[in-house]
């Protein structure tokens, strides 16, 4: 498993998972005091899957898809745990 920490800003989506030629099983933790939103490159607070501060989620990302995050309020950290 690989654990990566990403600094996510409120102004622009940050790629937190690259596309692969296989389905990815990932664990994501919002290590920030504000909400984070997950989605495609156009993710926003209105179209993203929201994670409350401190929340953890398990996701399966389909083959050839990327995952982006954007924060609410201020810059904060999100942690992604994924297979090699």
N, C-alpha and C positions, 0 to 999 in steps of 0.2 A: 504494500500500500504506500501511496505517496500523499503526504499532507502538505498543502500549500496555503499560505496566507496571502490575501489580496487586500490592498487598500482601495476602497470603493468610495467614489465621490458622488455628491448629489447632482452635479452638472452634466455628467456624461456616462453612458453605459461602459462598464469595464468587463472585458472577456475573462471569465473565470474557468472556462472549460473549452478546450479545442475540440474540433470534430475528429472522430476516429472512424475507421471502416468496420466498427463493431458497436454494439450497444454498450453503454457505460453505466455502471452502477456506482453512484456517488453519495456521499454524506456531506451535508453542508450545515455549518454552524454560523449564525449571526453573532459575532463577537463585538457588537456595537451597541451603544445605548439608544439608538434610534432604529426604526424599521429599515429593512432592505427589501428590494423587489428583484425577482428573478424572471428572466425571459429571453427573448431574442435580442438582436442588436438594437431594436427600437424600444426596449423595455422602458417603462415609466411607472409612476405611482398609479396610473389609471389602468394599465394593461398588464402589469406584472403580478406574479405570485408573491404575496408579501410574507415576510418573515419578521416576527416581532423580535425585539432585542432579546438576546440570549437563546432564541429558538433554534432547534435542530431539526433537519428534515432529511429524509432518504429519498433519492430520485433515481429513476432509470431514464437515461437520455438516449433516444433512438440513434441508430447509426447515422453518421454524416450530419450531426447537429451540434451546434455550439451553444454555450450557456453564458449569459451576461447578467450582471448585477448593477444596480444603482441604489444609492442610499437616500434616506430622507433626512433633511436637516444639515448634518455635517459629515465630513469624511470619517469613515470607520472601517473596521476590518471584518472580513468574512473568511472562513476557513473551509477548504474543500479537501476531503479525504477520498481518494480514488485508487483503483487498482493500477498497477504498472502497465 
